Amino acid sequence: MRGRRWTGSSCRRGDRPGRRAPLGRPGWARPASPRLELLDSGLFRELREMALPYDDLLIAGSAPLCLHGLRAHIGDLDVVARGEAFARACALGEPRRAAFDDVLTVSLLGGRLEITNAWFPDLLGTPEELFARAERVRGLRFLTLADTARWKGHLDRPKDRSDLRRLARALEGPGEY
């Protein structure tokens, strides 16, 4: 890339040689949002094949970061399900107590798909409140970036700290975040 001038108009995050692009800063291109190709890939395809009612599903965990280009990939998919969707998930696997709050979870696909009946309710509120605040993309609801930052900050796990830094930059920047 030596000798080429970077204009900032067509580069995506991280495309400038030798630099990581800070999100929300003038002169840097924001990641395309939402990243719709994510919805056609691996775990989302597996979820779609289960034919659970989309109106009763909310994508949580780290997937909202991938949707907004704040993370390159996810190893598993965390889904909050209510009503009919959670009842059907329970028929596909055995519900058990989650490690947080008073939540039930069904682990499918060897643990790569976790379907819960709530997501940190003591911190984020009832599933109905989460569903009301959610971002909707191609028929699926996604946990907001603000709610994602809240639960990751609450857990304060070492593996979440880089996500929290990216979330902080995205949430403070101008534009769609």
Secondary structure, DSSP 8 states (H G I E B T S, - for coil): -TT----SSS--TT-STT----TT-TTS----SS-GGGGGSHHHHHHHHTT--GGGEEE-TTHHHHHTTSSS--SSEEEEE-HHHHHHHHHHS-EEE-SSTT-EEEEEGGGTEEEES-SSHHHH--HHHHHHH-EEETTEEE--HHHHHHHHHHH--GGGHHHHHHHHHHHHSSS--
